[in-house]
């Protein structure tokens, strides 16, 4: 089976670049869980094709409507190994929206802070780009860098957000090798 890199690109380089950019603005995420990678697509057919390919690497999956479009949450059967011992087991794949045109590719990572998010926002206010308002359970602080790549900081994991919203994560069978 083809490596997942064939479909989402060099996630190791993507993560490493963001990790080093965070260090440059004095944000240290050592020992914090990476909740997910977000991959954007340009077209609806690209979304459907990529979603179906990525499901081959997953043990769980949910697709739901959010913000006027489909969003797939793909939970990998085997976590992706990243720099400095970090791992990630989830990929968020939003379908495109006509009002926003994004290039296809990895765009952001999610970092779980839990209850320390309010203090984090206060401490790093001068380097944060803003806070996203995506409903009661999803209001991450974020930093967008000059390459348009983003790190989002959450008080709930993406899995918890999915469950708190009342969505069901379905088990799927895969035989993939990452």
N, C-alpha and C positions, 0 to 999 in steps of 0.2 A: 504494500500500500504506500502511496505517496505521502511524504511528510506533510504535516499541517502547515509548515512554512510555505509550501507551494501555494496555499490558498490565502494565508494572511501576511505573508512576507516575513522578514527577519525580525521577529518579536524580541529576540535577545538584544539586538542592536537598538531597537526602538526603546526598550526598557532602560538599557544602559545609558542612552543619551538623556532620558528624562531624569534618571537617578543623578547623573552628574550635573545637570542643570539645576536640580533642587539643591545640591550641595553648594553650588555657586551663589545661591541666594540664602544660604544658611538654614535650609530646612533638611533635617535629618530624619529619615523614615526607617532607620535601622530597627529591626524587630517589630515593625508594624505589618499587618497582613495586607497583601495586595488582593483586593476583592475581585477585580476583573480587568480585562482589556476591552476597549471599545473599538470596533472596526466599522468604518463608514463605507457606504457604496454610493455610486452615482445614479444608478437606474434600478427600477423595480425588477427587471429580469436578472440583473446582477445580484440583487438581494436574494431572490428566490434560489438561484443557482448556488450561491455561496452558502446560504442557510442549509440547503440540502447536502452539500459536500461536508460541511462542518458537523452535521448530525452524525456522520460516520465515525467521528472521534469522541462522541459524547455518551454519557450514561444517563443524562437527564436533559430535558428540554422544555421550554415554554415559549409560546408565541402569543402575544397579546396586543391589544390596541393601546397606544399611549401617545398623547400629543398629536392625535389625528393621523396616525400611521401605525403599521405593524412594527413590533420590536420583538426580536428573538433573543432569549437568554439561553445560552448553550453551556452546559456544565460538562467539562471534559472528563473522560474516563481516567486519564492520566494527567496530572498537573504538568504545566510547562515549567521547566527549570530556567531561572533567571539569574542574573548577576548577584553576587554576595549572598547566595543561599535563599533568595526570594523565590517563591513559586506562585503560580496563578492557575486556577482551575475553572475559570468562567470567562466566556466571551459574550459581550453585548453587541448585538447586530441590529441597529435600527434601519428600517426601510427609509429611502430618501423622501424628503418632502419637497414639493415644487417651489416653496418659498425660499428654501435654503439649498444652494448647490455646493456640495462638498466634494473634494477629490476622494477617490477610493483609497482606502488604506487605514492603517492603525492611527487612531487619533488621540486616545487618552487612556490613562490607567486610573483605577480607583484605589484609594488607600483608606483602610478602616481605622478610625480614631475612637469610635464609641463615644462615651460620655465626655471625653476630653475635647470634643470638637469646639465648644464655645470658647474655651481657653486658648485653643489653637488659633481660632479666628482673631481673637484679641491680640495674641502675641505676634502673629504674622500679618496683621492688617496692612502694613505698609508694602508688602510684596504680593498680597493676594489680588487677583484680577477681579474677583467678585464672588457672589453666592448665587447658585441656581435655585429657582423656586419650582420644584416639580411635584408639589403636593405635600401632604402632611408628613410623610415618612422619608421624603427625598429632597433635602436642601443642602447639597454639598457646597463647601467652599472650594474655590479652584484657582489655579495659576495656569494661565495660557502663555506659552513662551513665544519668542519671535519666529519660530518655525511653525506656528499654529498648532502645536501639540500641547496637550493639557494634562495636568494632574488634578484629580478631584479628591477631596477629603470628606469622608462620610461618617455619620454617627450610627448608621445602620449598614450592614452588608447588603449587597445587591440581592442575595438570596432572601434575606429578611424583608427587604422592601417588597420583593415579589410576593412573598407569603402574606405580609401585612396588607397588601392591596387586595388580597383575596384570590390571587391567581393560583393555579394548580401547576406544579412542576411534574411532568410526566417522565416516567422511566422509559428508557429506550435501550435497545441492545445494539452493541457495536463490537466489531472485531478489529478496530483500528490499532495501528502501531504508530506512535508519535516519534 
